[in-house]
Amino acid sequence: MCIAVTINWGILYYALPTAVTPIAADTGWSPALITGVFSAGLLLSAFLGVPLGRLLDVRGPRALMTGGALVGVGALLLAAWSPNLLVFTLAWLLAGAAQAATLYSNSRCCSRASR
């Protein structure tokens, strides 16, 4: 599980900041706008963190993390194939939901597993 959390960090968090310049060059959108879309996804992740954390406490991490990973893959595919800024924004909001399901809440599981 800890390996999966690490991979999710790389894909759902670190991927976009490293790709801002190529995305801006390809689409004509400003880097600030692209980063703002990413930030909106992070805000959604923060808002979803509490209810998903409660779900994690009740049901455990397996289903939540698996579902979040699948949503994350779909979100990044949608972002990669976005024909316009609206679809790109929706994709990163979806990625924010996946972040809430796979990143912080499951870090707690990794610390439990390492004891």
N, C-alpha and C positions, 0 to 999 in steps of 0.2 A: 504494500500500500504506500509506503514512503517513496518508493521509486515512482509510482504513478503520480503522487502529489508533486514531486520534483519535475516530472515531465509536463504536468499541467501548468506549473509555474512558467516554464519555458515557453509553452505554446500560447497560453491565455494571457500572460502578463508581459513577458519580455519580447515577444514576437513583433507586436505593432510598433513600439518605440524604435526598434532597430530598422523598421521598414518605412518610417514616415517619409524620408527623403525620396525613395523610389516611388512611393505611392503618389506623393505630391507631383513629381515629375511626370508620371503617367497620366494622372487625372486632371491636373491643373488646380486642384484644391490646395489651399494654403496649409503649411505644416501646423499652424496654430489650430485650424479647423479640424484637422485629422486628430490632433492631440486632444482637442475638446471632445470629440466623439468618444475617444478612448476613456476620457475622464468621466463622461456620462455613464459609460458601462461600469466604471469603478464605483460611482455613486449608487447605481442600482445594486451592485454586489453588496455594498455596505448595508443598504436597506433590507435586502433579502437575507443577510447574514443571521439576524436574530431568529426569524421564523424557521429558517433551514437548520440553524443550530439546535433549535428545540426538536425538530424532526429527527435530527441526528441522534439526540439523546434518547428519543423514544424508540426509534427503529434501527439504529446502528448505521454504520457508514457504507455498507456494501451497495445497497440499492441507490442511495443518494449520490455516491461517488460515481457509480457506473452510469447512472442517468445524466449526471452533470458532464461527464466526459463525452458522452454521445451528443449532448446538446452543444458542447464546446466544439466538437468536430464539425457539426452542422453549421454552427455560427461562423467558424473560420472559412469554411467552403463558401458560404453565402457572402462573406466579406471579400473573398478573393474574386468572386464572380459578380460583384455588385455593378450594375449598370449605371448607378447614380448615387448621389450622396445620401438620399433617403434610405435606400436599401443598405448601404454601408453602415449608416447609423443604426438601423434596426438590427443588423448583424452584430454590432458591438454591444448593443443592449442585451441581446441574447447571450453573447459571450460573458457579459457581466453576471447574468444569472448562472451561467456555468461556473464562473469563478466562485460565486457564493457556495456552490455545491461541492467544489473540488479543492479549494485552496485552504483558507483559514480554518474552517470547521474540521477538516480532516487532518490538519497539522496536529491537533489535539490527540487524534487517534494514533498518530505516529509516536508521539511522546509516550502514550500509554503502552504501545507495543514494544517500545525499547526498554521498558522497565523489567 
